[in-house]
Amino acid sequence: MDLCIYTLTHKEFDVPLDPTYVPLHVGRACAKDLGFMGDDTGENISELNRYYSELTGHYWIWKNDRSSRYVGTCHYRRYLLNEQEKIFTKEELLELLGHYDLITTKKVLLNDSYQNAFSVNHNGHALIVTGEVIKELYPDDYEVFLRLVNENRTYFGNMLVTSKGLFDAYVSWLFSIFFEVQKRIDLETGEDDYHKRVFGFISEFLLLVWVTARKLCVCECKVGMLGEKAETAEMKKRLAMYFYQGDVDGAKAYFLKQREKRPDVLMEASDITGELRLCMQIIATAGKERDCDGKHILQRVPEYQKLIALFSELNRVASAYLHGVQAKEDEDFLRIHSVSGTAIEIAVRILGADAQASRRVMEEMRMAAGL
């Protein structure tokens, strides 16, 4: 084939009709067979998927695809998009590859250095050891690593399209580093299933290091999400049950437990509709209302979809007040829905405005609500 885009998956999904996109079941050696081609054939590291995540698919492509001139990777619900925000066709990708060395995601801009941001959410020691190994094996790349790890940019998702030659060179470089790091760190003690996938996380940043060090010409594209994670759908279903029962403490305990297991649940890639963020706001509001007044919003509005719509509109109204563009219907909303002072306070604080502006907005919204 001229071009093969491997759609990496660990779940059943609706396969794109375009035959350029070929499903590859990653970690199949340790999972139920989904009926797709798996990364447990030929030369493979499928059994290490719990540490390497989708990278076991990259390894399989490196070692087993001998016929493609160009290769790429995407996810079962995450794809690179063209300028019309549609999934790339084969012809579009081949056209781009006539001008660029590699196609990948747009960079993510972090609020802190990559070093600090990674250490907050993941095994910071593993990143330090990765730097040490790069310094030993690839000293010319270490200066780039050191500079970028202290900046605030990274690629994400381990999604790329390039020539098979460049793909092989990158993956060979990546695994020569990771296999050495694996010898030097403890991947088991104190780590849950999410944090064991440390190499999958670090590799997102290392792609930036590799292309920067080699001065490659890179086309950066938007990423489109098709559907939501099964874990996200399950969380929403369970939270809806707690809301309907008026169980504030149960909803809070469940949410915190799930967030501890999966720290990425509130990231845009997981919470694509923003509903889990609203659920967190609903729980906080209901809990504080109960502590202050003995009553709370879940007793009055127990239905999940009505709660989501109510708090989504509340946040919009708060933003309108902050920017001084509120309308008569915004005032009516606050009064008609008996929005509490607690709900107003939390919604305003979420906006992140300075203290003076926040106080002004809270006072105006409370007056409009008749509080």
Backbone hydrogen bonds in HBPLUS format (Angstrom, degrees):
<---DONOR---> <-ACCEPTOR-->    atom                        ^
c    i                          cat <-CA-CA->   ^        H-A-AA   ^      H-
h    n   atom  resd res      DA  || num        DHA   H-A  angle D-A-AA Bond
n    s   type  num  typ     dist DA aas  dist angle  dist       angle   num
A0069-ARG N   A0001-MET O   3.17 MM  68  6.74 147.5  2.28 152.1 161.8     1
A0070-TYR N   A0002-ASP O   2.86 MM  68  6.01 135.0  2.07 136.9 151.2     2
A0004-CYS N   A0070-TYR O   3.12 MM  66  6.54 146.4  2.24 137.9 146.0     3
A0072-GLY N   A0004-CYS O   2.96 MM  68  6.33 134.6  2.18 152.2 148.2     4
A0005-ILE N   A0020-THR O   2.85 MM  15  5.80 168.4  1.87 156.3 158.1     5
A0022-VAL N   A0005-ILE O   2.77 MM  17  6.04 157.8  1.82 152.6 160.4     6
A0006-TYR N   A0072-GLY O   2.84 MM  66  6.02 160.8  1.88 145.3 139.3     7
A0074-CYS N   A0006-TYR O   3.03 MM  68  6.35 151.7  2.11 154.2 153.1     8
A0007-THR N   A0022-VAL O   2.77 MM  15  5.58 158.4  1.82 126.5 134.1     9
A0024-LEU N   A0007-THR O   2.94 MM  17  5.77 155.6  2.00 139.5 135.2    10
A0008-LEU N   A0074-CYS O   2.91 MM  66  6.11 158.2  1.96 147.9 143.1    11
A0076-TYR N   A0008-LEU O   3.07 MM  68  5.85 125.9  2.38 162.7 151.1    12
A0009-THR N   A0024-LEU O   3.07 MM  15  6.18 154.9  2.13 150.1 149.6    13
A0026-VAL N   A0009-THR O   2.92 MM  17  5.93 150.6  2.01 151.3 160.8    14
A0021-TYR N   A0018-ASP O   3.07 MM   3  6.01 163.2  2.10 129.6 132.2    15
A0025-HIS N   A0037-MET O   2.73 MM  12  6.01 166.3  1.75 160.7 161.6    16
A0039-ASP N   A0025-HIS O   3.01 MM  14  6.14 145.7  2.13 164.8 155.2    17
A0030-CYS N   A0027-GLY O   3.06 MM   3  5.76 159.2  2.11 119.4 125.2    18
A0031-ALA N   A0028-ARG O   3.21 MM   3  4.94 173.2  2.22 107.6 107.7    19
A0048-LEU N   A0045-ILE O   2.87 MM   3  5.59 163.8  1.89 125.8 131.4    20
A0049-ASN N   A0046-SER O   3.15 MM   3  5.54 151.7  2.23 121.9 121.2    21
A0051-TYR N   A0048-LEU O   2.93 MM   3  5.67 158.2  1.98 123.0 129.6    22
A0052-TYR N   A0048-LEU O   3.09 MM   4  6.26 154.5  2.16 146.7 154.4    23
A0053-SER N   A0049-ASN O   2.68 MM   4  4.80 147.7  1.78 140.7 140.1    24
A0055-LEU N   A0052-TYR O   2.95 MM   3  5.24 152.5  2.03 138.2 134.3    25
A0056-THR N   A0053-SER O   3.27 MM   3  6.39 176.8  2.27 131.0 131.2    26
A0057-GLY N   A0054-GLU O   2.91 MM   3  5.43 142.4  2.05 110.7 121.2    27
A0059-TYR N   A0055-LEU O   2.90 MM   4  6.17 160.2  1.94 150.3 154.5    28
A0060-TRP N   A0056-THR O   3.11 MM   4  6.23 153.8  2.18 132.6 139.6    29
A0061-ILE N   A0057-GLY O   2.97 MM   4  6.23 161.3  2.00 152.8 157.0    30
A0062-TRP N   A0058-HIS O   2.98 MM   4  6.18 165.1  2.00 152.0 156.0    31
A0063-LYS N   A0059-TYR O   3.01 MM   4  6.25 159.6  2.06 151.9 156.7    32
A0064-ASN N   A0060-TRP O   2.82 MM   4  5.71 144.4  1.95 152.3 161.4    33
A0065-ASP N   A0061-ILE O   3.08 MM   4  5.14 161.2  2.12 131.1 134.9    34
A0164-LYS N   A0069-ARG O   2.88 MM  95  5.55 166.9  1.90 139.0 135.7    35
A0071-VAL N   A0162-THR O   2.95 MM  91  5.85 154.1  2.02 167.8 176.3    36
A0162-THR N   A0071-VAL O   2.96 MM  91  5.85 163.6  1.98 170.5 171.7    37
A0073-THR N   A0160-LEU O   2.84 MM  87  5.58 145.2  1.96 152.2 163.7    38
A0075-HIS N   A0078-ARG O   2.90 MM   3  4.78 164.7  1.93 159.4 157.2    39
A0078-ARG N   A0075-HIS O   3.31 MM   3  4.78 160.0  2.35  94.2 100.1    40
A0226-LEU N   A0077-ARG O   2.78 MM 149  4.68 162.2  1.81 131.5 136.8    41
A0079-TYR N   A0224-GLY O   2.98 MM 145  5.27 157.1  2.03 145.9 153.3    42
A0224-GLY N   A0079-TYR O   2.75 MM 145  5.27 165.4  1.77 159.0 163.1    43
A0081-LEU N   A0222-LYS O   2.92 MM 141  5.39 157.0  1.97 147.9 146.4    44
A0082-ASN N   A0086-LYS O   2.82 MM   4  5.53 162.0  1.85 155.9 158.3    45
A0085-GLU N   A0082-ASN O   2.85 MM   3  5.10 154.1  1.91 115.3 119.2    46
A0093-LEU N   A0089-THR O   3.11 MM   4  6.37 160.6  2.15 151.7 156.4    47
A0094-LEU N   A0090-LYS O   2.97 MM   4  6.19 164.4  2.00 155.5 159.8    48
A0095-GLU N   A0091-GLU O   3.02 MM   4  6.15 149.6  2.11 141.8 150.0    49
A0096-LEU N   A0092-GLU O   3.08 MM   4  6.37 158.9  2.13 146.1 151.0    50
A0097-LEU N   A0093-LEU O   2.89 MM   4  6.14 156.1  1.95 150.7 157.9    51
A0098-GLY N   A0095-GLU O   3.13 MM   3  5.32 151.6  2.21 101.5 110.3    52
A0099-HIS N   A0096-LEU O   2.81 MM   3  5.39 161.8  1.84 117.7 124.1    53
A0100-TYR N   A0096-LEU O   2.85 MM   4  6.02 142.4  2.00 151.1 162.8    54
A0101-ASP N   A0217-CYS O   2.80 MM 116  5.22 144.3  1.92 139.8 151.8    55
A0102-LEU N   A0217-CYS O   3.35 MM 115  6.68 152.1  2.44 153.2 154.8    56
A0219-CYS N   A0102-LEU O   2.90 MM 117  6.33 162.1  1.93 157.8 163.5    57
A0103-ILE N   A0161-VAL O   2.85 MM  58  5.02 159.2  1.89 151.7 157.7    58
A0161-VAL N   A0103-ILE O   2.82 MM  58  5.02 141.8  1.96 143.0 150.4    59
A0104-THR N   A0219-CYS O   2.98 MM 115  6.40 160.4  2.02 161.1 165.6    60
A0221-CYS N   A0104-THR O   2.87 MM 117  6.16 157.1  1.92 148.4 155.1    61
A0106-LYS N   A0221-CYS O   2.89 MM 115  5.23 121.6  2.24 151.7 140.2    62
A0108-VAL N   A0154-THR O   2.71 MM  46  5.38 171.3  1.72 169.4 168.8    63
A0154-THR N   A0108-VAL O   3.17 MM  46  5.38 137.0  2.37 139.6 150.0    64
A0110-LEU N   A0152-ASN O   2.83 MM  42  4.95 168.8  1.84 142.1 145.9    65
A0117-ALA N   A0113-SER O   2.86 MM   4  6.03 171.2  1.87 159.5 162.6    66
A0114-TYR N   A0151-GLU O   2.73 MM  37  6.10 146.0  1.84 172.5 163.4    67
A0118-PHE N   A0114-TYR O   2.81 MM   4  5.79 164.9  1.83 153.0 157.1    68
A0115-GLN N   A0149-VAL O   2.90 MM  34  5.32 152.6  1.98 162.5 155.0    69
A0119-SER N   A0115-GLN O   3.10 MM   4  6.18 159.6  2.14 142.8 148.8    70
A0120-VAL N   A0116-ASN O   3.10 MM   4  6.29 141.4  2.25 146.1 155.0    71
A0121-ASN N   A0118-PHE O   3.14 MM   3  5.47 125.6  2.45 103.3 116.0    72
A0122-HIS N   A0118-PHE O   2.73 MM   4  5.58 143.7  1.86 160.4 171.5    73
A0126-ALA N   A0123-ASN O   3.07 MM   3  5.53 128.3  2.35 108.0 120.0    74
A0128-ILE N   A0124-GLY O   3.16 MM   4  6.51 154.2  2.23 147.5 154.5    75
A0129-VAL N   A0125-HIS O   2.93 MM   4  6.22 163.0  1.96 156.3 160.3    76
A0130-THR N   A0126-ALA O   2.95 MM   4  6.11 148.1  2.05 138.7 148.0    77
A0131-GLY N   A0127-LEU O   3.08 MM   4  6.39 153.8  2.15 145.5 151.0    78
A0132-GLU N   A0128-ILE O   3.06 MM   4  6.43 151.5  2.14 145.1 153.3    79
A0133-VAL N   A0129-VAL O   2.91 MM   4  6.21 156.7  1.97 153.9 159.4    80
A0134-ILE N   A0130-THR O   2.98 MM   4  6.22 162.0  2.01 152.2 157.1    81
A0135-LYS N   A0131-GLY O   2.99 MM   4  6.18 155.2  2.05 145.4 152.3    82
A0136-GLU N   A0132-GLU O   3.12 MM   4  6.41 143.7  2.26 140.2 149.3    83
A0136-GLU N   A0133-VAL O   3.09 MM   3  5.07 121.1  2.45  94.5 109.1    84
A0137-LEU N   A0133-VAL O   2.82 MM   4  6.03 172.2  1.83 163.6 164.9    85
A0138-TYR N   A0134-ILE O   2.70 MM   4  5.07 149.7  1.79 135.5 146.1    86
A0141-ASP N   A0138-TYR O   2.85 MM   3  5.42 139.3  2.01 117.3 128.7    87
A0142-TYR N   A0138-TYR O   3.23 MM   4  6.50 130.2  2.50 144.1 157.1    88
A0142-TYR N   A0139-PRO O   3.22 MM   3  5.02 137.5  2.41  91.5 103.2    89
A0145-PHE N   A0141-ASP O   2.98 MM   4  6.28 161.7  2.01 153.8 159.6    90
A0146-LEU N   A0142-TYR O   2.82 MM   4  6.01 167.5  1.84 157.4 159.9    91
A0147-ARG N   A0143-GLU O   3.06 MM   4  6.21 154.5  2.13 140.8 147.4    92
A0148-LEU N   A0144-VAL O   2.92 MM   4  6.07 174.5  1.92 159.1 160.6    93
A0149-VAL N   A0145-PHE O   2.86 MM   4  5.84 155.7  1.92 154.3 160.6    94
A0150-ASN N   A0147-ARG O   3.29 MM   3  5.58 146.1  2.41 102.3 111.6    95
A0151-GLU N   A0148-LEU O   2.99 MM   3  4.93 162.0  2.02 103.3 108.7    96
A0167-PHE N   A0163-SER O   2.89 MM   4  6.10 162.9  1.92 156.3 162.0    97
A0168-ASP N   A0164-LYS O   2.91 MM   4  6.00 163.4  1.94 146.7 150.7    98
A0169-ALA N   A0165-GLY O   3.04 MM   4  6.25 156.3  2.09 143.4 150.3    99
A0170-TYR N   A0166-LEU O   2.90 MM   4  6.10 160.8  1.93 152.2 156.7   100
A0171-VAL N   A0167-PHE O   2.93 MM   4  6.13 174.5  1.93 159.0 160.3   101
A0172-SER N   A0168-ASP O   2.88 MM   4  5.87 157.2  1.94 146.9 153.6   102
A0173-TRP N   A0169-ALA O   3.09 MM   4  6.18 159.4  2.13 141.6 147.1   103
A0174-LEU N   A0170-TYR O   2.85 MM   4  6.10 160.2  1.89 152.5 158.6   104
A0175-PHE N   A0171-VAL O   2.96 MM   4  6.09 169.0  1.97 152.0 153.7   105
A0176-SER N   A0172-SER O   3.05 MM   4  6.10 147.6  2.15 142.9 151.8   106
A0177-ILE N   A0173-TRP O   3.32 MM   4  6.55 142.5  2.47 140.7 149.2   107
A0177-ILE N   A0174-LEU O   3.23 MM   3  5.38 130.1  2.49  96.7 109.0   108
A0178-PHE N   A0174-LEU O   2.97 MM   4  6.27 168.6  1.98 151.3 154.4   109
A0179-PHE N   A0175-PHE O   2.90 MM   4  5.66 165.2  1.92 141.9 146.4   110
A0180-GLU N   A0177-ILE O   3.19 MM   3  5.45 127.0  2.48 101.3 114.3   111
A0181-VAL N   A0177-ILE O   2.96 MM   4  6.27 157.9  2.01 150.5 157.7   112
A0182-GLN N   A0178-PHE O   2.77 MM   4  5.90 158.4  1.82 153.6 158.9   113
A0183-LYS N   A0180-GLU O   3.13 MM   3  5.33 134.9  2.34 100.4 112.0   114
A0184-ARG N   A0181-VAL O   2.84 MM   3  5.20 144.4  1.96 109.8 121.0   115
A0191-GLU N   A0188-GLU O   3.16 MM   3  5.50 170.7  2.17 126.1 127.9   116
A0196-LYS N   A0192-ASP O   3.01 MM   4  6.17 134.5  2.23 151.5 164.8   117
A0197-ARG N   A0194-TYR O   3.32 MM   3  5.90 158.3  2.37 110.0 115.9   118
A0200-GLY N   A0197-ARG O   3.15 MM   3  5.55 125.7  2.46 107.3 120.3   119
A0201-PHE N   A0197-ARG O   3.37 MM   4  6.78 149.7  2.47 148.9 157.2   120
A0202-ILE N   A0198-VAL O   3.02 MM   4  6.30 171.0  2.03 157.3 158.7   121
A0203-SER N   A0199-PHE O   3.01 MM   4  5.91 155.7  2.07 142.6 149.0   122
A0204-GLU N   A0201-PHE O   3.25 MM   3  5.75 142.5  2.40 108.7 117.4   123
A0205-PHE N   A0202-ILE O   3.04 MM   3  5.55 127.5  2.33 111.6 123.1   124
A0206-LEU N   A0202-ILE O   3.05 MM   4  6.37 156.1  2.11 147.9 155.5   125
A0207-LEU N   A0203-SER O   3.04 MM   4  6.19 141.8  2.19 148.9 154.2   126
A0208-LEU N   A0205-PHE O   2.98 MM   3  5.38 123.0  2.32 106.2 119.5   127
A0209-VAL N   A0205-PHE O   3.20 MM   4  6.65 151.7  2.29 144.2 152.5   128
A0210-TRP N   A0206-LEU O   2.84 MM   4  6.04 163.6  1.86 152.1 155.7   129
A0211-VAL N   A0207-LEU O   3.02 MM   4  6.23 172.9  2.03 156.3 157.1   130
A0212-THR N   A0208-LEU O   3.04 MM   4  5.97 153.2  2.12 142.2 150.1   131
A0213-ALA N   A0209-VAL O   2.92 MM   4  5.99 164.6  1.94 151.7 156.0   132
A0214-ARG N   A0210-TRP O   3.20 MM   4  6.30 144.0  2.33 140.5 149.5   133
A0216-LEU N   A0211-VAL O   3.05 MM   5  5.27 163.3  2.08 151.4 155.3   134
A0215-LYS N   A0212-THR O   3.13 MM   3  4.97 157.6  2.18 100.0 106.8   135
A0232-THR N   A0229-LYS O   3.08 MM   3  5.15 120.8  2.45  95.5 109.9   136
A0233-ALA N   A0229-LYS O   3.07 MM   4  6.46 162.8  2.10 154.9 158.6   137
A0234-GLU N   A0230-ALA O   2.97 MM   4  6.19 155.0  2.03 147.9 154.7   138
A0235-MET N   A0231-GLU O   3.00 MM   4  6.24 153.0  2.08 142.4 149.4   139
A0236-LYS N   A0232-THR O   3.04 MM   4  6.34 162.3  2.07 155.1 159.0   140
A0237-LYS N   A0233-ALA O   3.04 MM   4  6.24 154.8  2.10 144.4 151.5   141
A0238-ARG N   A0234-GLU O   2.98 MM   4  6.22 160.0  2.02 151.8 156.3   142
A0239-LEU N   A0235-MET O   2.87 MM   4  6.04 163.9  1.90 154.3 159.1   143
A0240-ALA N   A0236-LYS O   2.93 MM   4  6.03 152.6  2.01 142.8 150.2   144
A0241-MET N   A0237-LYS O   3.26 MM   4  6.54 144.7  2.39 136.6 145.1   145
A0241-MET N   A0238-ARG O   3.10 MM   3  5.14 121.5  2.46  94.3 108.7   146
A0242-TYR N   A0238-ARG O   3.12 MM   4  6.53 157.3  2.18 150.2 155.3   147
A0243-PHE N   A0239-LEU O   2.84 MM   4  6.08 162.5  1.87 155.7 160.8   148
A0244-TYR N   A0240-ALA O   2.98 MM   4  6.12 161.6  2.01 144.9 149.7   149
A0245-GLN N   A0241-MET O   3.12 MM   4  6.34 145.3  2.24 143.2 152.4   150
A0247-ASP N   A0242-TYR O   2.96 MM   5  5.17 153.9  2.03 157.5 154.0   151
A0246-GLY N   A0243-PHE O   2.90 MM   3  4.97 152.0  1.98 103.0 112.2   152
A0251-ALA N   A0247-ASP O   3.04 MM   4  6.19 159.9  2.08 147.3 152.7   153
A0252-LYS N   A0248-VAL O   2.95 MM   4  6.17 161.1  1.99 152.1 157.5   154
A0253-ALA N   A0249-ASP O   2.90 MM   4  6.04 167.4  1.91 151.5 155.1   155
A0254-TYR N   A0250-GLY O   2.97 MM   4  6.07 163.1  2.00 147.2 152.2   156
A0255-PHE N   A0251-ALA O   2.92 MM   4  6.04 163.9  1.95 148.4 153.3   157
A0256-LEU N   A0252-LYS O   2.96 MM   4  6.12 169.3  1.97 155.3 157.9   158
A0257-LYS N   A0253-ALA O   3.01 MM   4  6.12 154.2  2.08 144.7 152.0   159
A0258-GLN N   A0254-TYR O   2.97 MM   4  6.20 162.0  2.01 153.8 158.1   160
A0259-ARG N   A0255-PHE O   2.91 MM   4  6.12 156.1  1.96 150.0 157.3   161
A0260-GLU N   A0256-LEU O   2.94 MM   4  6.09 144.6  2.07 140.3 149.4   162
A0261-LYS N   A0257-LYS O   3.09 MM   4  6.35 152.5  2.17 143.6 150.7   163
A0262-ARG N   A0258-GLN O   2.81 MM   4  5.96 152.1  1.89 147.3 155.7   164
A0265-VAL N   A0262-ARG O   3.07 MM   3  5.79 157.9  2.12 134.3 132.9   165
A0267-MET N   A0264-ASP O   3.03 MM   3  5.26 157.9  2.08 110.6 117.7   166
A0270-SER N   A0267-MET O   2.92 MM   3  5.49 146.0  2.04 115.1 124.7   167
A0271-ASP N   A0267-MET O   2.79 MM   4  5.88 171.2  1.79 169.2 168.4   168
A0274-GLY N   A0271-ASP O   3.08 MM   3  5.24 143.9  2.22 103.6 114.4   169
A0278-LEU N   A0274-GLY O   3.25 MM   4  6.58 153.2  2.32 143.2 150.7   170
A0279-CYS N   A0275-GLU O   2.78 MM   4  6.09 147.0  1.89 145.5 155.6   171
A0280-MET N   A0276-LEU O   2.99 MM   4  6.25 153.3  2.07 143.5 149.4   172
A0281-GLN N   A0277-ARG O   3.08 MM   4  6.39 151.2  2.17 142.4 150.1   173
A0282-ILE N   A0278-LEU O   2.80 MM   4  6.08 154.3  1.86 150.8 158.2   174
A0283-ILE N   A0279-CYS O   2.90 MM   4  6.14 162.1  1.94 152.9 156.9   175
A0284-ALA N   A0280-MET O   3.03 MM   4  6.22 163.0  2.06 145.7 150.4   176
A0285-THR N   A0281-GLN O   2.89 MM   4  6.04 160.1  1.93 148.8 154.6   177
A0286-ALA N   A0282-ILE O   2.86 MM   4  6.02 171.1  1.87 154.5 157.2   178
A0287-GLY N   A0283-ILE O   2.95 MM   4  6.02 161.7  1.98 149.4 154.7   179
A0288-LYS N   A0284-ALA O   3.07 MM   4  6.21 161.9  2.10 146.1 150.7   180
A0289-GLU N   A0285-THR O   2.87 MM   4  6.02 161.2  1.91 154.5 160.4   181
A0290-ARG N   A0286-ALA O   3.00 MM   4  6.10 160.6  2.04 146.0 151.1   182
A0291-ASP N   A0287-GLY O   3.06 MM   4  6.26 158.1  2.11 143.2 149.3   183
A0292-CYS N   A0288-LYS O   2.99 MM   4  6.13 145.1  2.12 144.1 153.0   184
A0293-ASP N   A0289-GLU O   2.80 MM   4  5.80 168.4  1.81 158.0 161.4   185
A0294-GLY N   A0290-ARG O   2.76 MM   4  4.26 139.0  1.93 115.9 125.5   186
A0299-GLN N   A0296-HIS O   3.09 MM   3  5.84 150.5  2.18 119.3 126.8   187
A0300-ARG N   A0297-ILE O   3.04 MM   3  5.27 136.8  2.24 103.3 115.2   188
A0301-VAL N   A0297-ILE O   2.76 MM   4  5.90 162.9  1.79 163.1 168.9   189
A0307-LEU N   A0303-GLU O   3.01 MM   4  6.24 153.7  2.08 152.8 160.8   190
A0308-ILE N   A0304-TYR O   2.91 MM   4  6.22 161.3  1.95 158.3 163.5   191
A0309-ALA N   A0305-GLN O   2.99 MM   4  6.15 163.7  2.02 147.0 151.4   192
A0310-LEU N   A0306-LYS O   2.89 MM   4  5.99 155.5  1.95 143.1 150.4   193
A0311-PHE N   A0307-LEU O   2.95 MM   4  6.12 170.8  1.96 157.6 158.6   194
A0312-SER N   A0308-ILE O   2.96 MM   4  5.94 149.4  2.05 143.8 152.8   195
A0313-GLU N   A0309-ALA O   3.05 MM   4  6.14 158.2  2.10 143.5 148.8   196
A0314-LEU N   A0310-LEU O   2.92 MM   4  6.14 150.4  2.01 141.7 150.9   197
A0315-ASN N   A0311-PHE O   3.03 MM   4  6.14 158.2  2.07 141.8 146.1   198
A0316-ARG N   A0312-SER O   3.14 MM   4  6.43 149.9  2.24 139.3 147.7   199
A0317-VAL N   A0313-GLU O   2.88 MM   4  6.14 159.6  1.92 153.0 158.3   200
A0318-ALA N   A0314-LEU O   2.90 MM   4  6.14 159.3  1.94 150.7 156.4   201
A0319-SER N   A0315-ASN O   3.04 MM   4  6.22 156.2  2.09 143.9 149.7   202
A0320-ALA N   A0316-ARG O   2.96 MM   4  6.25 149.4  2.05 144.6 153.5   203
A0321-TYR N   A0317-VAL O   2.96 MM   4  6.30 154.9  2.03 153.0 159.0   204
A0322-LEU N   A0318-ALA O   2.96 MM   4  6.22 154.3  2.03 145.8 153.3   205
A0323-HIS N   A0319-SER O   3.10 MM   4  6.32 151.6  2.18 146.3 152.5   206
A0325-VAL N   A0320-ALA O   2.87 MM   5  5.08 160.0  1.91 153.1 152.1   207
A0324-GLY N   A0321-TYR O   3.13 MM   3  4.91 158.2  2.18  98.1 104.6   208
A0330-ASP N   A0327-ALA O   2.97 MM   3  5.27 135.6  2.17 103.9 116.5   209
A0331-GLU N   A0327-ALA O   3.32 MM   4  6.82 151.5  2.41 149.7 156.6   210
A0332-ASP N   A0328-LYS O   2.95 MM   4  6.27 159.7  1.99 150.8 157.1   211
A0333-PHE N   A0329-GLU O   2.91 MM   4  6.03 147.9  2.01 135.7 143.9   212
A0334-LEU N   A0330-ASP O   3.30 MM   4  6.60 160.8  2.34 147.4 149.8   213
A0335-ARG N   A0331-GLU O   3.26 MM   4  6.56 156.4  2.32 149.4 155.5   214
A0336-ILE N   A0332-ASP O   2.75 MM   4  5.79 172.7  1.75 163.1 165.5   215
A0337-HIS N   A0333-PHE O   3.08 MM   4  5.94 162.5  2.11 147.7 152.0   216
A0339-VAL N   A0334-LEU O   3.14 MM   5  5.31 161.5  2.18 151.8 156.7   217
A0338-SER N   A0335-ARG O   3.12 MM   3  5.11 161.3  2.16 104.8 109.8   218
A0344-ILE N   A0340-SER O   3.05 MM   4  6.34 157.8  2.10 148.2 154.3   219
A0345-GLU N   A0341-GLY O   2.91 MM   4  6.09 163.1  1.94 147.8 152.4   220
A0346-ILE N   A0342-THR O   3.04 MM   4  6.26 169.6  2.05 157.4 158.7   221
A0347-ALA N   A0343-ALA O   3.04 MM   4  6.12 162.6  2.07 145.9 151.3   222
A0348-VAL N   A0344-ILE O   2.95 MM   4  6.12 158.1  2.00 154.2 159.8   223
A0349-ARG N   A0345-GLU O   2.98 MM   4  6.19 158.6  2.03 149.2 155.3   224
A0350-ILE N   A0346-ILE O   3.10 MM   4  6.28 146.6  2.21 146.0 154.1   225
A0351-LEU N   A0348-VAL O   3.04 MM   3  5.38 138.9  2.22 104.6 115.6   226
A0352-GLY N   A0349-ARG O   3.08 MM   3  5.56 151.6  2.16 110.5 118.3   227
A0358-SER N   A0354-ASP O   2.92 MM   4  6.09 159.5  1.97 156.7 163.5   228
A0359-ARG N   A0355-ALA O   2.97 MM   4  6.17 160.6  2.00 151.0 155.2   229
A0360-ARG N   A0356-GLN O   3.10 MM   4  6.35 159.4  2.15 147.0 152.5   230
A0361-VAL N   A0357-ALA O   2.98 MM   4  6.22 166.6  2.00 154.4 157.2   231
A0362-MET N   A0358-SER O   2.93 MM   4  6.11 165.3  1.95 153.4 157.7   232
A0363-GLU N   A0359-ARG O   3.00 MM   4  6.17 163.8  2.02 150.1 154.3   233
A0364-GLU N   A0360-ARG O   3.00 MM   4  6.25 164.7  2.03 154.0 158.0   234
A0365-MET N   A0361-VAL O   2.89 MM   4  6.04 163.3  1.92 154.6 159.2   235
A0366-ARG N   A0362-MET O   2.88 MM   4  5.97 155.9  1.94 148.6 155.6   236
A0367-MET N   A0363-GLU O   3.04 MM   4  6.20 157.0  2.09 146.2 152.1   237
A0368-ALA N   A0364-GLU O   3.04 MM   4  6.27 157.9  2.09 143.6 149.8   238
A0369-ALA N   A0365-MET O   2.94 MM   4  6.12 143.2  2.08 141.1 151.1   239
A0371-LEU N   A0366-ARG O   2.87 MM   5  5.17 170.3  1.88 157.4 154.3   240
A0370-GLY N   A0367-MET O   3.02 MM   3  5.05 151.1  2.10  99.7 108.9   241
